Amino acid sequence: MSTEIVNSTGIPFILSSHPRGSTGSKKSLAEVVEFIARDRLDPRTRSWTIQKLVEAGNPKSDYDKAKAIYDVLKKEKIYVPDPFDAEFMQSAVCTLDNCGGIVFHGGDCDDLAITYGSAIESIGIRAAVIGHSYREDKEIGHVIIGFWDEDRSIWTPVDLTIDLPFGETHRYSREIWLDIPSAKTICDSDVCDRRIMPPDITDIRTKGDFVGFVPENQLQATNCSIKTDSQLYVKLSSVKIFSVCAILSGLATAYILTRNNRG
């Protein structure tokens, strides 16, 4: 089956074939990285996460922030298997908020990993996608998230599909860690060292991401001919060019606020 965009119901979605076995497992892990790399920059993901941190009393450490988001997702979202003989993945926004009129109140391991990974990355916590195997042949069949605790210099694994305490997992026979957003393999071993340092992002990417998010009326004030919905959401994989209109809009807003404060 070739990849196609299905829109017969008015809500577009991607439909394609997916390999089975180890090839399919590797593809799924890479797709989870790709989803998180995009969804961590979505303003809706960041807005949801910040709101939950406020409700949790504004925790300060990476560990406490990651635990607060984990607690919310464990309370509000449920584990639901994929459709029969299919790999179904949904964006973090579709799980957390509203996705074209649809809200998924749960998902399987990759959906929950995408959601959790995107949420904590949106507030500056470094995450990795971790694939686990529980089989003798060590074929990967489960995905979770690991986050880098900057205060303690250690990775903490997080599995939203089980009822073990935060930071604990079932015993596994092999694990693979993939960096976000590069999908570079950090570790592939029976047991990875939790103290291994995250990859130096400057060795992987020459430039980072930039997200500009301003109200539409600010764009109109600068006479920008950019098509938007209710808000502007600009994401560039490499920061080479950013909308001059958005920059001018931000400068104009800062100038107006400064002038009003002086008045």
Secondary structure, DSSP 8 states (H G I E B T S, - for coil): ---EEE-TTSS-EEE-----HHHHHHHHHHHHHHHHHHHTT-HHHHHHHHHHHHHTT---SHHHHHHHHHHHHHHH-EE---STT------HHHHHS-BTTB--SEE-HHHHHHHHHHHHHHTT--EEEEEEE-STT----EEEEEEEETTTTEEEEE-TTS-S-TT-----SEEEEEETTT--EEEEESS--TT-----HHHH-SS--EEE--BHHHHHHTT-----SSB--EEESSTT---HHHHHHHHHHHHHHHHHHH-
